[in-house]
Amino acid sequence: MNHTRPVSRRRLLGSATAVVLTAGALGTGIGTGTAAASAPSTAEPINALNRSARPLDDLDGLGRMIGDARVVGLGEASHSAHEFFTLKQRLFRHFVATEGFTTFALEASWSTGLRLDAYVTRGIGDPAQIMREEFQGQYVFWNTREYLDLIRWMRRYNTTHPDRPQLRFVGNDLGYPGPDAFDRVTDYLAAHRPDLAGRIRNLYAGLKPPTGTQAGAWMAGQLTKEAPVRRAEADRADAALALLREHGHPRTADRDTRRAHALALQNATAITQSFTGYAFPDEQFPERMRYRDRTMAANTAWWLRHEGGRVLLASNNGHVAYTSDNPDEFPEPTGAFLRAQLGPHYVSIGLTFNQGTVNALPDFTAQRPRQYTVKPAPKGYNEHTLDKLRHRDFILDLRTAPAAARTWFAAARPTRSYGLYWSSHDPATALGHSYDILIHLHEVQAAHLLR
């Protein structure tokens, strides 16, 4: 992969020249390229859509739509819009109170999730500092007042509801293998398998980032390494994982030690996932992207199996979806992997919007985002029709909509999808093939970034 590749729609691991490619979408509010030209002329089924749409305030109705799903993927059409982030907190709080949800999963590094979960469950650390260190580089858009509010609310909930299941925070991504994951592995070995500690410590030598490392700087540095070096690091991480898997079982068989081994094995898996993600040759870009989405699904499913409860997964629309609208580069989304593993216990919710402002990086060399204005969606866009409905903001179950509406949703049209970078690329998306449920907002404003 190199910097001449068109800016893609999702933010994913890149190379030293491309760094991270992301979900770009409509840069000016005017359709460009083949997506706009190929938009079908199917008549707008406004009446059918109005019969199905429910006002966004009907969260109990949304609860009925998700049914008994164990994981609900909640997307976003921009990685940095205030209303998308606050909606995720609002829905999570409602699902905690009414549907038994206990985990908020975010498209963030596994090791970052460990640090934030320690704060949420035990009050360890300062969440603002953790976010300042961890939500950088390709995760810069999570370092916002909105996410800090959510994390602090989760901690307050746990301290004021000691009689209820604790809320948990997990990252399911592979961008940054932070020191906490390494420490969890070595702590297990010291307690249960000291005979293996030296061998695994030697394999991990030079891989563990120092405590306090800023994640963005580490990821940028990783991308400057030659491909053979990155491959060798991945091989060492994988060798440590294999050693722990094959010989690291605890010598006692009680439940607590078996759980300790399972947790150590997952942390070693997350370390290997990260170094493997960086080790793909640039010419294998689509396979790198498939690996990342499969990893995010696997980590989410592991958490569900081992921690139980119900999970709200916050990610980009393109990740939670069932189908890719750019299969040449992004062959298989996280949502497709989760549906294969969980069946109907996974439900996907896509988010769309008509107009407003968002934050995005101007290009792959930029360090700080800028705010961009998004004009009302032009004719031919999915959002143009959705914004004609009688509700300003609404929820729509795509599975049970009238036939005319389902036919309309089955056609691919230009659809806004902003990721890390500002782009004029506007992907054609068939909403009905991608999501179970749709939430549409009339207007959004840029999220409040922290420094």
Beta strands, then each sheet from edge to edge (+ up, - down):
strand 1: 9-13
strand 2: 20-23
strand 3: 54-55
strand 4: 71-74
strand 5: 103-109
strand 6: 168-173
strand 7: 311-314
strand 8: 346-360
strand 9: 370-374
strand 10: 394-397
strand 11: 413-414
strand 12: 428-429
strand 13: 437-444
sheet 1: 1+ 2-
sheet 2: 3+ 10- 13+ 8+ 4+ 7+ 5+ 6+
sheet 3: 3+ 10- 13+ 8+ 9-
sheet 4: 11+ 12-
end
